[in-house]
Amino acid sequence: MSDISTKLLLKLKNYSECNDDLALMVRKTILEPFQLDLSRPDSIKKPPPTPARFKQMATQLAPVAMRIVNQNLEALAGLKRAISNNQNYIIAVNCLVDTSFYALTALRHMNSFTTLKPLDIEKTTSNLICKMVELGEYTRALDEIRKFRSLLGSVAKVPLDTKSTLNNKIKTSTTVSKSVLTETQENQQTKHKRSFSPVPESLVTTQWEEEMLYKYQDLFQFPLDTTINDRTMVLLVLAYQMNTLRCWCEVGDGALAKFIPYFMEKSGNFIDWCQQLENIDSVTAKKQLDSFQRLVYKAANKYPLTGKYINRSVQKKRLNLYFIF
C-alpha cells in the first residue's frame, strides 16, 4: 500500500480531519484514475489509461477502496458518540459518506480485477445506506436509494419505467377569442397537474408533500419478476424498500407516513417481495414482514394525525397476509 493510501486511511479514522478537502483527496486518488471529473478541465485533458496501466492501477487501488468503505462503515457507527459539536458532526458525516461512495464507484470500475463475489458491492452499498438512515440522514439516503434502485434494476435486468409513474396530467382550457385575426396567449394557457395515483389528491395538502411524492414515490415499487430466485438479490430489494419506508416514516416529523398504505396497493411493493422471498426462505420472509408491521405500527402510534390512515391499511393487509404465510 502506498504512502498516500495509508495517509488517507489514517485521516479518515480521525473525525477531526474528516472534511471536504479530505473527501476531494480521496476522490482524486481512488476514483479519478478510472472516472474523469468533468468539472475540472485538467482532468478532461488526461489521456485514458492503457489496458495494462488500468489493470496495474486496479490491482493497487481496489484493496484500498475496499478498506476505505469498511473502515468508514465502522466510523459511521460510532460517529454520534464521538462528536458532540453539531457542525463538526455534519462535516464528518458528509466526508465519510462521500468518500465511501467514491470508493464504491471506483470498485465498480475495477470489479473485474478484484476478488469480490457477485453482488458484494451492492451489499456494501446497501449497508452504507442503512447506516445513513440510522444516522437520520433521511433526505440524502432517499437520493442514494434512487440511484441504488436503478443499479439493482440493471443488475437484475429488470426494466424500470424511465418515465416516472407520477405522470404529469395536462389539463388544457381554451377560451374563445373575440378576435378573428389573433389568438392570445391566454387562450392557449395550459395547466400542469401532477397525479399521484393511487394516492388521493385530497390527501396531498402541501407543496412539500407533492414534491416528495414526485421525487420518491417510485421507490416503493420494484417490478416484480417471479423468475428472480436469487436470495441475495431479493434481500437487496427488500433492504432498499425497508430503508425507504424508514426514511418516509421519519422525514418531516412523519407527515408522509399517511401515504404508505396507498403505496402498498401497487404491484412490486415490499409485501409482494416478501411473498417472493417466501418461496426461497420462508423464515427470513416472515422476519421481514414482522419488521414491516412493527415499523408501520410505530409510525401510527408516534404520529396520531397520520395513524388513522396507516392502521386502516395494516389491519386490512394483515388479514390477507395470514393466508400467505
C-alpha angles and dihedrals in degrees: 000000000000124000092248091054092049090048092052093051092049092049093049089053090057108073092201090062096047104108143123093281091056091047090053090049091053091048092052093046102041108023111026095064085068104026125040120232100229091195091066118068093201090057093052092053093058114105116239116261120260116249090256093050091046090054091047093051092045092051090052100040105036094076090047092051092050091049091051092054095045093046092047092051089056091045093051090053092060099033100102092051093048102048124052099171108090096211093050089047093055092048092049093048092050092048095049093045094045094048091047092055091045089054093046092050090050090050090056089056091048097039097113090057097050135081092235117135122232112288093010091120091047091050091050091048089051091051091051092052089049090054090051091053091048089054091052095249089141102154094045089046092053090052091051091046089057089058092043092052090054090049092052090048089055094046093047091041089234113148112234118204105262089204115065114255084229092087121198107237113206121214115190124195120187125190119207109251119229091212119080092198104052139030115211124227089242090063090058095045113140127200121210117207124181119225121208101187126209088025109087113243090229090063093060102083106163138042089239091058089049092051093047091051091048093052102038114019092097090063091075091066130059113178107261112236111180090197090069103099100155106120094209093052093050091048090051090054091048092047094054091045092049091050089050090052092048091052092045092053093052109034114096092014091294096304091136097051090090090072096058097088090058093050088057090061093068124082118258095037127143093272092051090054090048087058089050090051090048088068089057106030115005095182094056091042090058091049091051091051091048089053090052093051092048090050096052094042090051090051091049092051095042096049109036093181091064097029095088091064094046097045091051092055097041092053090050094046092044092061090052094046094057086070092051101054 
